[in-house]
Amino acid sequence: MKETRAKYWRKSLNLSEFKIPKGKIHILKDRCKGCGFCVEYCPNNVLELSEKFNAKGYHPPKIVNENDCVNCGLCEMVCPDFAIWCTLDKEVCLES
């Protein structure tokens, strides 16, 4: 008989007080040089490199899972060209 630990985990009584930030990603495609740092460092795999070319001839990132963005800001921190940034879109409460 297989026993699961999940049934013994306790749910927080104030679960509705925790909010997950949801971010909106903005990309300046013509400023991007296609280094891929934003794609590599995104913890939720929101971005991937596009197959299209920008004006410089590079592959800029494209957004594939925008709903998974938690506005952590790692993409904008690692971008050497300042071609990507996030803004807080909304905060979503956790449900029990």
Backbone torsions as a table, in degrees:
resi	resn	phi	psi	omega
1	MET	NA	125.2	-177.7
2	LYS	-87.7	127.8	-178.5
3	GLU	-104.7	133.9	178.0
4	THR	-105.9	140.0	179.4
5	ARG	-79.2	-22.2	-173.9
6	ALA	-59.5	-30.2	-178.3
7	LYS	-71.3	-14.5	179.8
8	TYR	-97.0	-5.7	-179.7
9	TRP	-73.9	139.9	-179.5
10	ARG	-92.3	136.7	174.5
11	LYS	-89.4	140.5	179.8
12	SER	-63.7	140.8	179.9
13	LEU	-72.6	-25.6	-179.7
14	ASN	-107.2	40.3	-177.7
15	LEU	-61.4	-31.2	-178.9
16	SER	-72.1	-13.3	179.0
17	GLU	-82.2	-18.8	-179.9
18	PHE	-81.0	133.2	-179.3
19	LYS	-124.0	137.6	177.2
20	ILE	-100.2	122.6	177.6
21	PRO	-72.7	142.2	175.7
22	LYS	-117.1	127.9	-175.7
23	GLY	-104.6	159.1	173.0
24	LYS	-116.5	126.9	-175.5
25	ILE	-96.8	136.2	177.9
26	HIS	-121.1	131.4	-177.7
27	ILE	-127.2	128.7	170.7
28	LEU	-94.6	93.7	-170.7
29	LYS	-63.3	-34.3	-178.5
30	ASP	-77.2	-15.1	176.7
31	ARG	-87.3	-20.2	-175.1
32	CYS	-71.2	142.0	175.1
33	LYS	-110.1	9.9	172.3
34	GLY	71.6	31.3	-178.3
35	CYS	-70.5	-29.4	177.7
36	GLY	84.7	6.7	179.2
37	PHE	-61.1	-41.1	-178.8
38	CYS	-63.2	-36.4	179.8
39	VAL	-69.3	-42.7	-177.5
40	GLU	-68.7	-38.9	-173.5
41	TYR	-91.4	-5.0	178.5
42	CYS	-69.3	119.6	-176.3
43	PRO	-71.2	-19.9	-176.3
44	ASN	-112.4	12.9	178.5
45	ASN	52.1	49.4	179.6
46	VAL	-79.6	-28.0	-173.9
47	LEU	-113.7	154.9	167.5
48	GLU	-149.7	158.4	-179.0
49	LEU	-72.1	135.3	-179.2
50	SER	-76.9	158.8	174.4
51	GLU	-88.8	-12.0	179.2
52	LYS	-82.0	158.4	178.6
53	PHE	-102.7	150.0	172.6
54	ASN	-95.8	-170.7	-176.5
55	ALA	-65.8	-25.8	179.2
56	LYS	-86.1	-9.5	-179.1
57	GLY	92.6	15.3	179.1
58	TYR	-104.1	164.4	176.5
59	HIS	-94.5	105.2	177.6
60	PRO	-77.2	164.1	177.0
61	PRO	-72.7	157.2	172.2
62	LYS	-128.8	155.2	-177.8
63	ILE	-89.0	125.5	179.9
64	VAL	-113.6	-30.9	-179.0
65	ASN	-131.3	66.8	-174.0
66	GLU	-62.5	-29.7	-179.9
67	ASN	-69.6	-16.0	179.8
68	ASP	-89.5	-4.9	-178.9
69	CYS	-70.1	128.0	-179.7
70	VAL	-109.9	17.1	176.2
71	ASN	57.1	41.3	-179.9
72	CYS	-74.9	-27.7	176.8
73	GLY	84.6	5.8	180.0
74	LEU	-63.5	-36.7	-179.0
75	CYS	-62.4	-42.2	-179.2
76	GLU	-75.6	-25.9	177.4
77	MET	-71.0	-36.1	-175.5
78	VAL	-92.8	-8.7	-178.0
79	CYS	-73.7	116.0	-179.2
80	PRO	-73.7	-15.6	-176.7
81	ASP	-106.5	2.1	-178.1
82	PHE	54.3	42.0	-176.4
83	ALA	-96.9	-2.5	-177.4
84	ILE	-141.8	142.3	174.9
85	TRP	-154.8	162.1	-179.0
86	CYS	-119.7	148.7	171.9
87	THR	-127.5	151.7	179.1
88	LEU	-72.9	121.2	-179.6
89	ASP	-89.9	-49.8	-179.8
90	LYS	-168.1	169.6	173.5
91	GLU	-118.8	133.4	-176.9
92	VAL	-112.1	129.7	178.2
93	CYS	-74.2	143.5	172.9
94	LEU	-73.8	142.6	179.0
95	GLU	-108.8	147.3	-179.5
96	SER	-79.3	NA	NA
